[in-house]
Amino acid sequence: MKTTTLYTITDVALVGGGAYPQPGEISLSHNGVLFLDELPEFKRGVLEVMRQPLEDREVTISRARFTVTYPSSFMLVASMNPSPGGYFNDPDSPVTSSPAEMQRYLGKISGPLLDRIDIHIEVTPVPFEKLSDERKGEGSIAIRKRVTEAREIQTLRFEGLESVHYNAQMNTKQIRSFCKLNDASLALLKNAMERLNLSARAYDRILKVARTIADLEKTAKINGNNISEAIQYRSLDREGWLG
């Protein structure tokens, strides 16, 4: 896993390039995880250059006499505070930033970039009662077993395809083939698309996440609960964040 917290990083260092092209951080993260801490602290121009690699899973660098293509099939994981002061949307904490400052801070992350991120999760402060709760949750061994079984389901699903091995790699045609919905689930997704004003790219992301949720439940068909859960994993598409 590559972890990047150097906010002054250039687009060349992230994507690759130079007079004699070298791979950047995202190519060095190929088949791994690239973790960007405090996402809005990076320059917007640097973040925007990730849009094409996230979509195509490769980076192409063109020079006058040659073109170089580096693989960049990586999992992007990013974290961010909801405002410069860190307390936006927390009613029990002091407001230390103005609405304009908070909007400007969140606005560093463009809509097209967010569209290319499958899951947005808002992590709320954990109250003392939960911190001190001695009840045990699901163990990591059980979670690992569930994830491994879901990946085996996906391996079988895509065994006839050369460049697709798991749900996140599906293109639009494959999504239509492997993520079929019944009428009730389709109506639920249509309502969410219209209410949240989601893009076509977000629509595909929701279907892929719902397919993965169904795989984790060992369900052959995507149901309404899977769609509802996948929609809930797009916090930054909702009004009150960037809207």
Beta strands, then each sheet from edge to edge (+ up, - down):
strand 1: 2-4
strand 2: 16-17
strand 3: 22-23
strand 4: 33-36
strand 5: 58-62
strand 6: 67-71
strand 7: 75-78
sheet 1: 1+ 4+ 7+
sheet 2: 2+ 3-
sheet 3: 5+ 6-
end
